[in-house]
Amino acid sequence: LGAILLGIGTQEETDKMLRAALAGLRAAGDDRGQVSAQLVLAQHEAKSDVQQGLVRAKTAVADARRIGDRWAEANALMQLMVLYNWAEDEASHDALVAPTLTALRDSGNRYILLVTLANHAGPAIEALNLDRAEAYLTEAEVLAPRVGSDFARALIDRTRAVLAQARGDFDLARERYTSALEKARGAGMAHAKGNFLADLAWLELAADRPDAAAVRAREAIEVLTSVGDLRAATEIDGGVLAWYDARRGDVASARRRLANQRNAAMDDSSRFWSLVADARVAAALGDWRRAVELRRETVRMAVKGEPRGVVMRQRVDLAKALHERGDRREVEKLIAELLPESERLGLHGIARDLRTLRAD
């Protein structure tokens, strides 16, 4: 009941229920149950004081280790990683990845291990650690037949698509995103369906297929709006459909969509992606002076807070805008910096774009 109240109840009634549960489990001598209760209570406390939640989650990890319960320890380590994310403590979070995966393997909790592997592959791709992402996904794929979960298999498909897209193989990415979408539809996972449709919309934008991108974007917006994810729907509207409108010359509609996205931006991340959308529209309209200015700003913001892959993509797009504006010297400098790195990391699509710029 406390776990349910965590999402829908008041702070007071949730706190009362969880503390009563913890006291009851202690009285019953249920050690594993106490670890579970501590973890839910840690999540509850972290909503108002993340440091307090971290202290309790660490206590749960210590209790699980004291009783030698690897299943409980793996769950506690996973919750502790979540709270480190909330605290924006990237170093502590990353230091727990390996021990958490080891604990999950030892526990035999295959489903959670599979989902965790797929979830960690995503940030590895964003950080351009493609070999690590490949290793995580390969292990997850071995587990998938034994788990038998449509959601888990869809998650693997989706992450495989992200990896293929990072490498520049848009056809394979489209195939895997579509496979993930079909599994989500079959399992009735509405939110996942909306997310996978959004993935396809962004892919078609990257592949420079405006009509296909618009179709997928409208489908995604409809589904995401129906499940209440208005933020994601607004970002797709401003990020994809504004670009589509600009490509077909409807400047008023493009600017209206951008304004809606800009007005909805509530944090640094959403403001960053709003500027990226603005830069994309400027490029579509051939306003290269503005496109260069905006890309310089998105590069600056990305360096301060975005993953390595986002920084790389913004610098490549800056090079393209500079090329269109005729700033050949700066383009050559960027290519000299980015091309060897992209080739070394296996970013074949980016390397191809940079070689095209150099040859033009």
KATABEL-V379396 format. One record per helix or strand of 3 or more residues. SS is the DSSP state (a for helix, b for strand). FROM is the first residue (numbers start at 1). TO is the last residue. Records with the same first field share a line. If there is no record, write none. Layout:
SS->FROM-TO + FROM-TO
//
This chain:
a->2-8 + 11-28 + 31-46 + 50-66 + 70-86 + 90-107 + 110-126 + 130-147 + 150-167 + 170-187 + 190-206 + 210-226 + 230-247 + 251-264 + 268-284 + 288-305 + 308-325 + 328-345 + 348-359
//
